[in-house]
Amino acid sequence: MDNVFKALSDKNRRQILKLLRKKDLSAGEIAEHFDISKPSLSHHLNILKQANLVQTERQGQNIIYSLNTTAIQELISWIYDFKEKDDSNIKNGG
């Protein structure tokens, strides 16, 4: 989970996830939305991949990036469980 929070801590990586929510994209297509160097973009994509937030698939010479919805669902579940525990502490006077 630490890798997920590290990945989400950067606004560029959050923006990449928003783009991938709409459709799968190649690195070149992602780069069109940013004013950063290709090595920087590659670094951001690698962090997202290490956090398991994106998946890759080779299509010819391109690598296509897609959102890993399973990892996003696990994060949402973790946050929901965290909130549930917090709510029960409030109800129990804790």
C-alpha positions in Angstrom: 0.0 0.0 0.0 3.0 2.4 0.6 3.8 2.3 -3.2 0.2 3.3 -3.9 0.3 6.3 -1.7 3.7 7.3 -3.1 2.3 7.0 -6.6 -0.7 9.1 -5.7 1.3 11.8 -4.0 2.3 13.4 -7.3 -0.1 15.5 -9.4 1.3 14.3 -12.7 0.7 10.7 -11.8 -2.8 11.5 -10.6 -3.4 13.2 -13.9 -2.1 10.1 -15.8 -4.6 8.0 -13.9 -7.4 10.4 -14.9 -6.4 10.1 -18.5 -6.3 6.3 -18.3 -9.7 6.3 -16.7 -11.1 7.5 -20.0 -9.2 5.1 -22.3 -6.0 3.1 -22.7 -3.1 5.1 -24.1 0.4 4.7 -25.3 3.2 6.6 -23.6 3.3 9.0 -26.6 -0.4 9.7 -26.3 0.0 10.3 -22.5 3.0 12.6 -23.2 0.8 14.9 -25.4 -1.0 16.0 -22.2 2.2 17.0 -20.3 5.0 19.5 -20.6 7.6 17.2 -19.1 10.6 15.3 -20.6 10.2 11.8 -21.8 12.5 10.4 -19.1 10.3 12.1 -16.5 7.2 10.7 -18.0 8.8 7.3 -18.1 9.7 7.6 -14.4 6.1 8.5 -13.5 4.7 5.6 -15.5 7.2 3.2 -13.8 6.1 4.4 -10.4 2.5 3.8 -11.3 3.3 0.4 -12.7 5.3 -0.6 -9.5 2.3 0.5 -7.4 0.2 -1.8 -9.6 -2.1 1.1 -10.5 -1.5 0.7 -14.2 -1.0 -2.4 -16.5 0.9 -2.6 -19.7 0.4 -4.5 -22.9 2.7 -4.5 -25.9 1.0 -3.8 -29.2 3.5 -3.8 -32.0 6.1 -1.2 -31.2 3.9 0.5 -28.6 3.3 -0.2 -25.0 -0.3 0.5 -24.1 -1.0 1.6 -20.5 -4.4 0.9 -18.9 -5.8 1.6 -15.4 -5.7 -1.4 -13.1 -9.2 -1.2 -11.7 -8.6 -4.0 -9.3 -5.9 -2.1 -7.5 -8.1 1.0 -7.4 -11.0 -1.0 -5.9 -8.6 -2.4 -3.3 -7.6 1.2 -2.4 -11.2 2.3 -2.2 -12.0 -0.7 0.0 -9.0 0.1 2.3 -10.2 3.7 2.6 -13.8 2.6 3.2 -12.7 0.2 6.0 -10.6 2.9 7.5 -13.6 5.2 7.6 -15.9 2.5 9.0 -13.5 2.0 11.9 -13.4 5.7 12.4 -17.2 6.0 12.4 -17.5 3.1 14.9 -15.1 4.8 17.3 -17.1 8.0 17.1 -20.4 6.1 17.8 -18.7 4.3 20.7 -17.5 7.5 22.2 -13.8 6.8 21.3 
